[in-house]
Amino acid sequence: MMRQPRNRAKAPLAGFSLLEVLVALVIFTIGVSGMLVTLAHHMRDISFTQEHARAIRIATREMNRLRRVRFVPEEESTGEDGRYSWLAVVEEVEEDLPGMIDGEAGKSKGLKPYEMSLVVQWSDVPGGELSRKVQLHGVELFQKR
């Protein structure tokens, strides 16, 4: 005995309707858009962190350069490194430093305390306004020339 083929008109349809597919695509698109926006914010933050780290490396390098000299460096010095520019200021400390006895600095092989201040500035774009900065401060003993 042969079986009768099923009546396709009465059988439920297999698969998804066009409306279900469109709803799924809209939900997927919203999710992907949210992830792309988040990714863009993270990329901007990473870029800022890299620029800030480079400015700190430049400031540390220049501060160490000042500390390596034996005699008092120039009062002001400047320089540039790509989008980064810096200004170093060295000034004699007039008052006694904490832990020093009055007038002790002058008796120590002619060494005098000097305050060093270094500012590194940079812009977000080449040739732009220097809108970001990093500052380092320190004290070092130098001999007068």
Biotite code that builds the C-alpha atoms (Angstrom):
import biotite.structure as struc

atoms = struc.array([
    struc.Atom([0.000, 0.000, 0.000], chain_id="A", res_id=1, res_name="MET", atom_name="CA", element="C"),
    struc.Atom([1.301, 3.305, -0.980], chain_id="A", res_id=2, res_name="MET", atom_name="CA", element="C"),
    struc.Atom([1.287, 6.168, 1.315], chain_id="A", res_id=3, res_name="ARG", atom_name="CA", element="C"),
    struc.Atom([-0.472, 9.275, 0.371], chain_id="A", res_id=4, res_name="GLN", atom_name="CA", element="C"),
    struc.Atom([1.739, 12.368, 0.195], chain_id="A", res_id=5, res_name="PRO", atom_name="CA", element="C"),
    struc.Atom([1.092, 14.890, 2.900], chain_id="A", res_id=6, res_name="ARG", atom_name="CA", element="C"),
    struc.Atom([-1.007, 17.827, 2.074], chain_id="A", res_id=7, res_name="ASN", atom_name="CA", element="C"),
    struc.Atom([1.413, 20.712, 2.119], chain_id="A", res_id=8, res_name="ARG", atom_name="CA", element="C"),
    struc.Atom([-1.302, 23.290, 2.564], chain_id="A", res_id=9, res_name="ALA", atom_name="CA", element="C"),
    struc.Atom([-2.174, 21.910, 5.975], chain_id="A", res_id=10, res_name="LYS", atom_name="CA", element="C"),
    struc.Atom([1.421, 21.327, 7.168], chain_id="A", res_id=11, res_name="ALA", atom_name="CA", element="C"),
    struc.Atom([3.128, 24.098, 9.187], chain_id="A", res_id=12, res_name="PRO", atom_name="CA", element="C"),
    struc.Atom([5.760, 26.054, 7.285], chain_id="A", res_id=13, res_name="LEU", atom_name="CA", element="C"),
    struc.Atom([9.349, 25.336, 8.190], chain_id="A", res_id=14, res_name="ALA", atom_name="CA", element="C"),
    struc.Atom([11.830, 28.229, 8.549], chain_id="A", res_id=15, res_name="GLY", atom_name="CA", element="C"),
    struc.Atom([11.507, 31.894, 9.449], chain_id="A", res_id=16, res_name="PHE", atom_name="CA", element="C"),
    struc.Atom([9.238, 34.540, 8.083], chain_id="A", res_id=17, res_name="SER", atom_name="CA", element="C"),
    struc.Atom([10.605, 37.701, 6.533], chain_id="A", res_id=18, res_name="LEU", atom_name="CA", element="C"),
    struc.Atom([9.440, 39.747, 9.531], chain_id="A", res_id=19, res_name="LEU", atom_name="CA", element="C"),
    struc.Atom([11.365, 37.540, 11.969], chain_id="A", res_id=20, res_name="GLU", atom_name="CA", element="C"),
    struc.Atom([14.532, 37.866, 9.905], chain_id="A", res_id=21, res_name="VAL", atom_name="CA", element="C"),
    struc.Atom([14.182, 41.666, 9.734], chain_id="A", res_id=22, res_name="LEU", atom_name="CA", element="C"),
    struc.Atom([13.648, 41.938, 13.516], chain_id="A", res_id=23, res_name="VAL", atom_name="CA", element="C"),
    struc.Atom([16.744, 39.783, 14.127], chain_id="A", res_id=24, res_name="ALA", atom_name="CA", element="C"),
    struc.Atom([18.803, 41.963, 11.761], chain_id="A", res_id=25, res_name="LEU", atom_name="CA", element="C"),
    struc.Atom([17.684, 45.163, 13.519], chain_id="A", res_id=26, res_name="VAL", atom_name="CA", element="C"),
    struc.Atom([18.635, 43.737, 16.932], chain_id="A", res_id=27, res_name="ILE", atom_name="CA", element="C"),
    struc.Atom([22.003, 42.578, 15.566], chain_id="A", res_id=28, res_name="PHE", atom_name="CA", element="C"),
    struc.Atom([22.659, 45.991, 13.986], chain_id="A", res_id=29, res_name="THR", atom_name="CA", element="C"),
    struc.Atom([21.913, 47.818, 17.248], chain_id="A", res_id=30, res_name="ILE", atom_name="CA", element="C"),
    struc.Atom([24.303, 45.518, 19.137], chain_id="A", res_id=31, res_name="GLY", atom_name="CA", element="C"),
    struc.Atom([27.120, 45.909, 16.619], chain_id="A", res_id=32, res_name="VAL", atom_name="CA", element="C"),
    struc.Atom([26.657, 49.709, 16.519], chain_id="A", res_id=33, res_name="SER", atom_name="CA", element="C"),
    struc.Atom([26.966, 49.877, 20.302], chain_id="A", res_id=34, res_name="GLY", atom_name="CA", element="C"),
    struc.Atom([30.159, 47.824, 20.215], chain_id="A", res_id=35, res_name="MET", atom_name="CA", element="C"),
    struc.Atom([31.663, 50.050, 17.495], chain_id="A", res_id=36, res_name="LEU", atom_name="CA", element="C"),
    struc.Atom([30.942, 53.212, 19.489], chain_id="A", res_id=37, res_name="VAL", atom_name="CA", element="C"),
    struc.Atom([32.554, 51.645, 22.576], chain_id="A", res_id=38, res_name="THR", atom_name="CA", element="C"),
    struc.Atom([35.553, 50.568, 20.510], chain_id="A", res_id=39, res_name="LEU", atom_name="CA", element="C"),
    struc.Atom([36.007, 54.114, 19.168], chain_id="A", res_id=40, res_name="ALA", atom_name="CA", element="C"),
    struc.Atom([36.013, 55.524, 22.724], chain_id="A", res_id=41, res_name="HIS", atom_name="CA", element="C"),
    struc.Atom([38.575, 52.956, 23.836], chain_id="A", res_id=42, res_name="HIS", atom_name="CA", element="C"),
    struc.Atom([40.828, 53.702, 20.850], chain_id="A", res_id=43, res_name="MET", atom_name="CA", element="C"),
    struc.Atom([40.742, 57.422, 21.710], chain_id="A", res_id=44, res_name="ARG", atom_name="CA", element="C"),
    struc.Atom([41.609, 56.651, 25.344], chain_id="A", res_id=45, res_name="ASP", atom_name="CA", element="C"),
    struc.Atom([44.490, 54.414, 24.273], chain_id="A", res_id=46, res_name="ILE", atom_name="CA", element="C"),
    struc.Atom([45.825, 57.150, 21.998], chain_id="A", res_id=47, res_name="SER", atom_name="CA", element="C"),
    struc.Atom([45.678, 59.712, 24.822], chain_id="A", res_id=48, res_name="PHE", atom_name="CA", element="C"),
    struc.Atom([47.444, 57.303, 27.187], chain_id="A", res_id=49, res_name="THR", atom_name="CA", element="C"),
    struc.Atom([50.226, 56.700, 24.659], chain_id="A", res_id=50, res_name="GLN", atom_name="CA", element="C"),
    struc.Atom([50.717, 60.446, 24.129], chain_id="A", res_id=51, res_name="GLU", atom_name="CA", element="C"),
    struc.Atom([50.770, 61.074, 27.879], chain_id="A", res_id=52, res_name="HIS", atom_name="CA", element="C"),
    struc.Atom([53.302, 58.274, 28.429], chain_id="A", res_id=53, res_name="ALA", atom_name="CA", element="C"),
    struc.Atom([55.561, 59.724, 25.716], chain_id="A", res_id=54, res_name="ARG", atom_name="CA", element="C"),
    struc.Atom([55.369, 63.167, 27.337], chain_id="A", res_id=55, res_name="ALA", atom_name="CA", element="C"),
    struc.Atom([56.369, 61.636, 30.679], chain_id="A", res_id=56, res_name="ILE", atom_name="CA", element="C"),
    struc.Atom([59.324, 59.859, 29.034], chain_id="A", res_id=57, res_name="ARG", atom_name="CA", element="C"),
    struc.Atom([60.475, 63.138, 27.453], chain_id="A", res_id=58, res_name="ILE", atom_name="CA", element="C"),
    struc.Atom([60.094, 65.003, 30.768], chain_id="A", res_id=59, res_name="ALA", atom_name="CA", element="C"),
    struc.Atom([61.998, 62.304, 32.647], chain_id="A", res_id=60, res_name="THR", atom_name="CA", element="C"),
    struc.Atom([64.753, 62.250, 30.022], chain_id="A", res_id=61, res_name="ARG", atom_name="CA", element="C"),
    struc.Atom([65.197, 66.028, 30.163], chain_id="A", res_id=62, res_name="GLU", atom_name="CA", element="C"),
    struc.Atom([65.065, 66.110, 33.975], chain_id="A", res_id=63, res_name="MET", atom_name="CA", element="C"),
    struc.Atom([67.754, 63.415, 34.126], chain_id="A", res_id=64, res_name="ASN", atom_name="CA", element="C"),
    struc.Atom([69.849, 65.374, 31.609], chain_id="A", res_id=65, res_name="ARG", atom_name="CA", element="C"),
    struc.Atom([69.698, 68.400, 33.918], chain_id="A", res_id=66, res_name="LEU", atom_name="CA", element="C"),
    struc.Atom([70.650, 66.302, 36.941], chain_id="A", res_id=67, res_name="ARG", atom_name="CA", element="C"),
    struc.Atom([73.733, 64.831, 35.246], chain_id="A", res_id=68, res_name="ARG", atom_name="CA", element="C"),
    struc.Atom([75.512, 68.168, 34.866], chain_id="A", res_id=69, res_name="VAL", atom_name="CA", element="C"),
    struc.Atom([77.913, 69.250, 37.599], chain_id="A", res_id=70, res_name="ARG", atom_name="CA", element="C"),
    struc.Atom([77.566, 73.005, 37.325], chain_id="A", res_id=71, res_name="PHE", atom_name="CA", element="C"),
    struc.Atom([74.399, 75.057, 37.307], chain_id="A", res_id=72, res_name="VAL", atom_name="CA", element="C"),
    struc.Atom([72.673, 74.627, 33.925], chain_id="A", res_id=73, res_name="PRO", atom_name="CA", element="C"),
    struc.Atom([71.185, 77.530, 31.998], chain_id="A", res_id=74, res_name="GLU", atom_name="CA", element="C"),
    struc.Atom([68.301, 79.219, 33.748], chain_id="A", res_id=75, res_name="GLU", atom_name="CA", element="C"),
    struc.Atom([65.903, 78.288, 30.945], chain_id="A", res_id=76, res_name="GLU", atom_name="CA", element="C"),
    struc.Atom([66.178, 75.773, 28.161], chain_id="A", res_id=77, res_name="SER", atom_name="CA", element="C"),
    struc.Atom([63.676, 74.640, 25.567], chain_id="A", res_id=78, res_name="THR", atom_name="CA", element="C"),
    struc.Atom([63.406, 71.932, 22.991], chain_id="A", res_id=79, res_name="GLY", atom_name="CA", element="C"),
    struc.Atom([61.100, 70.065, 20.657], chain_id="A", res_id=80, res_name="GLU", atom_name="CA", element="C"),
    struc.Atom([60.508, 66.444, 19.782], chain_id="A", res_id=81, res_name="ASP", atom_name="CA", element="C"),
    struc.Atom([57.865, 66.106, 17.061], chain_id="A", res_id=82, res_name="GLY", atom_name="CA", element="C"),
    struc.Atom([54.569, 67.449, 18.422], chain_id="A", res_id=83, res_name="ARG", atom_name="CA", element="C"),
    struc.Atom([56.083, 67.787, 21.898], chain_id="A", res_id=84, res_name="TYR", atom_name="CA", element="C"),
    struc.Atom([57.884, 70.862, 23.200], chain_id="A", res_id=85, res_name="SER", atom_name="CA", element="C"),
    struc.Atom([59.385, 71.445, 26.624], chain_id="A", res_id=86, res_name="TRP", atom_name="CA", element="C"),
    struc.Atom([60.604, 74.229, 28.853], chain_id="A", res_id=87, res_name="LEU", atom_name="CA", element="C"),
    struc.Atom([63.057, 73.606, 31.693], chain_id="A", res_id=88, res_name="ALA", atom_name="CA", element="C"),
    struc.Atom([63.545, 76.285, 34.371], chain_id="A", res_id=89, res_name="VAL", atom_name="CA", element="C"),
    struc.Atom([66.331, 76.125, 36.993], chain_id="A", res_id=90, res_name="VAL", atom_name="CA", element="C"),
    struc.Atom([66.237, 78.589, 39.913], chain_id="A", res_id=91, res_name="GLU", atom_name="CA", element="C"),
    struc.Atom([68.374, 78.864, 43.037], chain_id="A", res_id=92, res_name="GLU", atom_name="CA", element="C"),
    struc.Atom([66.472, 78.012, 46.213], chain_id="A", res_id=93, res_name="VAL", atom_name="CA", element="C"),
    struc.Atom([66.692, 81.020, 48.523], chain_id="A", res_id=94, res_name="GLU", atom_name="CA", element="C"),
    struc.Atom([65.400, 79.457, 51.742], chain_id="A", res_id=95, res_name="GLU", atom_name="CA", element="C"),
    struc.Atom([66.908, 76.458, 53.520], chain_id="A", res_id=96, res_name="ASP", atom_name="CA", element="C"),
    struc.Atom([65.548, 73.096, 52.562], chain_id="A", res_id=97, res_name="LEU", atom_name="CA", element="C"),
    struc.Atom([63.922, 70.842, 55.170], chain_id="A", res_id=98, res_name="PRO", atom_name="CA", element="C"),
    struc.Atom([66.580, 69.027, 57.212], chain_id="A", res_id=99, res_name="GLY", atom_name="CA", element="C"),
    struc.Atom([69.296, 71.629, 56.551], chain_id="A", res_id=100, res_name="MET", atom_name="CA", element="C"),
    struc.Atom([70.888, 73.728, 59.258], chain_id="A", res_id=101, res_name="ILE", atom_name="CA", element="C"),
    struc.Atom([70.882, 77.490, 58.569], chain_id="A", res_id=102, res_name="ASP", atom_name="CA", element="C"),
    struc.Atom([73.564, 78.350, 56.028], chain_id="A", res_id=103, res_name="GLY", atom_name="CA", element="C"),
    struc.Atom([74.707, 74.738, 55.681], chain_id="A", res_id=104, res_name="GLU", atom_name="CA", element="C"),
    struc.Atom([74.270, 74.688, 51.900], chain_id="A", res_id=105, res_name="ALA", atom_name="CA", element="C"),
    struc.Atom([77.065, 77.222, 51.354], chain_id="A", res_id=106, res_name="GLY", atom_name="CA", element="C"),
    struc.Atom([79.581, 75.136, 53.343], chain_id="A", res_id=107, res_name="LYS", atom_name="CA", element="C"),
    struc.Atom([79.140, 71.956, 51.323], chain_id="A", res_id=108, res_name="SER", atom_name="CA", element="C"),
    struc.Atom([81.875, 72.147, 48.624], chain_id="A", res_id=109, res_name="LYS", atom_name="CA", element="C"),
    struc.Atom([80.179, 75.156, 47.083], chain_id="A", res_id=110, res_name="GLY", atom_name="CA", element="C"),
    struc.Atom([77.025, 73.191, 46.283], chain_id="A", res_id=111, res_name="LEU", atom_name="CA", element="C"),
    struc.Atom([73.801, 75.161, 46.268], chain_id="A", res_id=112, res_name="LYS", atom_name="CA", element="C"),
    struc.Atom([70.252, 73.798, 46.037], chain_id="A", res_id=113, res_name="PRO", atom_name="CA", element="C"),
    struc.Atom([68.373, 74.593, 42.836], chain_id="A", res_id=114, res_name="TYR", atom_name="CA", element="C"),
    struc.Atom([64.750, 73.940, 42.031], chain_id="A", res_id=115, res_name="GLU", atom_name="CA", element="C"),
    struc.Atom([64.114, 72.423, 38.608], chain_id="A", res_id=116, res_name="MET", atom_name="CA", element="C"),
    struc.Atom([60.777, 72.653, 36.857], chain_id="A", res_id=117, res_name="SER", atom_name="CA", element="C"),
    struc.Atom([60.103, 70.966, 33.549], chain_id="A", res_id=118, res_name="LEU", atom_name="CA", element="C"),
    struc.Atom([56.914, 71.343, 31.479], chain_id="A", res_id=119, res_name="VAL", atom_name="CA", element="C"),
    struc.Atom([56.216, 69.218, 28.396], chain_id="A", res_id=120, res_name="VAL", atom_name="CA", element="C"),
    struc.Atom([53.338, 70.363, 26.174], chain_id="A", res_id=121, res_name="GLN", atom_name="CA", element="C"),
    struc.Atom([51.808, 68.810, 23.092], chain_id="A", res_id=122, res_name="TRP", atom_name="CA", element="C"),
    struc.Atom([48.838, 69.128, 20.773], chain_id="A", res_id=123, res_name="SER", atom_name="CA", element="C"),
    struc.Atom([46.371, 66.507, 19.656], chain_id="A", res_id=124, res_name="ASP", atom_name="CA", element="C"),
    struc.Atom([47.195, 67.210, 16.022], chain_id="A", res_id=125, res_name="VAL", atom_name="CA", element="C"),
    struc.Atom([50.448, 68.256, 14.343], chain_id="A", res_id=126, res_name="PRO", atom_name="CA", element="C"),
    struc.Atom([50.723, 72.046, 14.254], chain_id="A", res_id=127, res_name="GLY", atom_name="CA", element="C"),
    struc.Atom([47.777, 72.477, 16.604], chain_id="A", res_id=128, res_name="GLY", atom_name="CA", element="C"),
    struc.Atom([47.477, 74.417, 19.838], chain_id="A", res_id=129, res_name="GLU", atom_name="CA", element="C"),
    struc.Atom([49.518, 73.001, 22.732], chain_id="A", res_id=130, res_name="LEU", atom_name="CA", element="C"),
    struc.Atom([46.555, 71.977, 24.867], chain_id="A", res_id=131, res_name="SER", atom_name="CA", element="C"),
    struc.Atom([47.989, 69.142, 26.972], chain_id="A", res_id=132, res_name="ARG", atom_name="CA", element="C"),
    struc.Atom([50.891, 69.210, 29.412], chain_id="A", res_id=133, res_name="LYS", atom_name="CA", element="C"),
    struc.Atom([52.924, 67.259, 31.955], chain_id="A", res_id=134, res_name="VAL", atom_name="CA", element="C"),
    struc.Atom([54.971, 68.931, 34.713], chain_id="A", res_id=135, res_name="GLN", atom_name="CA", element="C"),
    struc.Atom([57.874, 67.599, 36.766], chain_id="A", res_id=136, res_name="LEU", atom_name="CA", element="C"),
    struc.Atom([59.532, 69.373, 39.700], chain_id="A", res_id=137, res_name="HIS", atom_name="CA", element="C"),
    struc.Atom([62.683, 68.527, 41.598], chain_id="A", res_id=138, res_name="GLY", atom_name="CA", element="C"),
    struc.Atom([65.572, 69.867, 43.653], chain_id="A", res_id=139, res_name="VAL", atom_name="CA", element="C"),
    struc.Atom([69.244, 69.231, 42.909], chain_id="A", res_id=140, res_name="GLU", atom_name="CA", element="C"),
    struc.Atom([72.578, 70.465, 44.262], chain_id="A", res_id=141, res_name="LEU", atom_name="CA", element="C"),
    struc.Atom([74.832, 72.198, 41.720], chain_id="A", res_id=142, res_name="PHE", atom_name="CA", element="C"),
    struc.Atom([78.125, 74.035, 41.880], chain_id="A", res_id=143, res_name="GLN", atom_name="CA", element="C"),
    struc.Atom([78.212, 77.648, 40.786], chain_id="A", res_id=144, res_name="LYS", atom_name="CA", element="C"),
    struc.Atom([80.636, 78.354, 37.946], chain_id="A", res_id=145, res_name="ARG", atom_name="CA", element="C"),
])
